[in-house]
Amino acid sequence: MELKVKNIVSNGQLPRSSKVNELRKLQRETRGIQRAVIGRPMTIDDGIQDDLRVVEKALQQLGADTQDSGLM
């Protein structure tokens, strides 16, 4: 996940708004996985929480709100 996020943030071809949109997409996907895992009887830390932190940190660096509105 860190590499994906780094590639998005460092892509000079993408405007800030596109970077934020791509990061929000990753954030929604990661949260969806997190919700699916939480429902299991025995939750194993697959690094999902760490992935979510990486995405949220990148959003903060871009000056975007880390709370995804779910709209797109």
Secondary structure as GFF3:
##gff-version 3
##sequence-region A 1 72
A	DSSP	alpha_helix	2	10	.	.	.	ID=ss1
A	DSSP	alpha_helix	16	38	.	.	.	ID=ss2
A	DSSP	alpha_helix	48	61	.	.	.	ID=ss3
###
